[in-house]
Amino acid sequence: LPHGEFIEIHQPLGPVDDHGHPIALAYQGASVPKKMNKLGSAGHPVAGSTWSPDPVEETVALQNARKHIHASEGTSSQDEASELAGRPSDPKA
Protein backbone atom coordinates (compact mmCIF):
# COMPACT_ATOMS: atom_id res chain seq x y z
CA LEU A 1 0.00 0.00 0.00
CA PRO A 2 1.18 3.55 -0.59
CA HIS A 3 1.50 4.46 3.09
CA GLY A 4 3.74 1.43 3.89
CA GLU A 5 1.17 -0.85 5.49
CA PHE A 6 1.67 -4.58 4.95
CA ILE A 7 -1.35 -6.82 4.58
CA GLU A 8 -0.83 -10.56 4.96
CA ILE A 9 -2.96 -12.63 2.59
CA HIS A 10 -3.21 -16.40 3.05
CA GLN A 11 -3.54 -18.00 -0.33
CA PRO A 12 -2.84 -21.70 -0.89
CA LEU A 13 -0.32 -22.37 -3.63
CA GLY A 14 -1.71 -25.80 -4.48
CA PRO A 15 -5.14 -27.28 -5.10
CA VAL A 16 -7.97 -26.71 -2.62
CA ASP A 17 -11.01 -28.78 -1.63
CA ASP A 18 -14.67 -27.68 -1.73
CA HIS A 19 -14.28 -25.69 1.50
CA GLY A 20 -11.16 -23.83 0.38
CA HIS A 21 -8.76 -25.87 2.52
CA PRO A 22 -5.46 -26.83 0.87
CA ILE A 23 -5.01 -30.41 -0.31
CA ALA A 24 -1.72 -32.02 0.78
CA LEU A 25 0.85 -32.14 -2.00
CA ALA A 26 2.41 -35.43 -3.09
CA TYR A 27 5.90 -34.31 -2.04
CA GLN A 28 4.83 -32.79 1.28
CA GLY A 29 7.11 -33.99 4.06
CA ALA A 30 9.94 -34.99 1.71
CA SER A 31 13.46 -34.19 2.88
CA VAL A 32 15.01 -31.00 1.56
CA PRO A 33 18.59 -31.41 0.31
CA LYS A 34 21.11 -29.21 2.09
CA LYS A 35 23.66 -29.26 -0.74
CA MET A 36 23.16 -29.07 -4.49
CA ASN A 37 25.16 -32.24 -5.08
CA LYS A 38 22.49 -34.24 -3.21
CA LEU A 39 20.23 -33.41 -6.14
CA GLY A 40 22.74 -34.91 -8.53
CA SER A 41 23.30 -31.60 -10.28
CA ALA A 42 27.07 -31.78 -10.01
CA GLY A 43 27.54 -35.27 -11.43
CA HIS A 44 30.99 -36.81 -11.59
CA PRO A 45 34.04 -34.61 -12.05
CA VAL A 46 35.75 -34.85 -15.41
CA ALA A 47 39.52 -34.87 -15.71
CA GLY A 48 41.07 -31.71 -17.07
CA SER A 49 41.99 -28.22 -16.06
CA THR A 50 39.84 -25.70 -14.27
CA TRP A 51 38.74 -24.01 -17.49
CA SER A 52 38.38 -26.87 -19.96
CA PRO A 53 37.90 -30.63 -19.68
CA ASP A 54 40.20 -33.14 -21.32
CA PRO A 55 39.21 -34.48 -24.75
CA VAL A 56 36.54 -37.19 -24.66
CA GLU A 57 38.93 -39.85 -26.00
CA GLU A 58 41.40 -39.16 -23.20
CA THR A 59 38.67 -39.27 -20.53
CA VAL A 60 37.40 -42.62 -21.87
CA ALA A 61 40.96 -44.00 -21.91
CA LEU A 62 41.46 -42.95 -18.27
CA GLN A 63 38.19 -44.61 -17.22
CA ASN A 64 39.13 -47.83 -19.02
CA ALA A 65 42.57 -47.83 -17.39
CA ARG A 66 41.04 -47.38 -13.92
CA LYS A 67 38.61 -50.26 -14.57
CA HIS A 68 41.49 -52.44 -15.76
CA ILE A 69 43.51 -51.67 -12.61
CA HIS A 70 40.58 -52.56 -10.34
CA ALA A 71 39.94 -55.76 -12.30
CA SER A 72 43.61 -56.82 -12.12
CA GLU A 73 43.69 -56.20 -8.35
CA GLY A 74 40.80 -58.61 -7.94
CA THR A 75 38.85 -56.30 -5.64
CA SER A 76 36.08 -53.94 -6.47
CA SER A 77 35.17 -50.73 -4.71
CA GLN A 78 32.23 -52.57 -3.11
CA ASP A 79 34.57 -55.19 -1.66
CA GLU A 80 36.85 -52.48 -0.29
CA ALA A 81 33.91 -50.68 1.29
CA SER A 82 32.64 -53.87 2.91
CA GLU A 83 36.10 -54.59 4.32
CA LEU A 84 36.21 -51.14 5.89
CA ALA A 85 32.67 -51.27 7.25
CA GLY A 86 31.80 -52.62 10.68
CA ARG A 87 33.83 -53.02 13.82
CA PRO A 88 37.61 -52.87 13.60
CA SER A 89 39.37 -56.21 13.83
CA ASP A 90 42.53 -56.99 15.75
CA PRO A 91 45.65 -56.30 13.70
CA LYS A 92 47.53 -59.39 12.58
CA ALA A 93 50.72 -59.87 14.57
PEJO-V694804 format. One record per helix or strand of 3 or more residues. SS is the DSSP state (~ for helix, > for strand). FROM is the first residue (numbers start at 0). LEN is the number of residues. Records with the same first field share a line. If there is no record, write none. Layout:
SS->FROM-LEN + FROM-LEN
//
This chain:
~->35-4 + 55-18 + 76-8
//
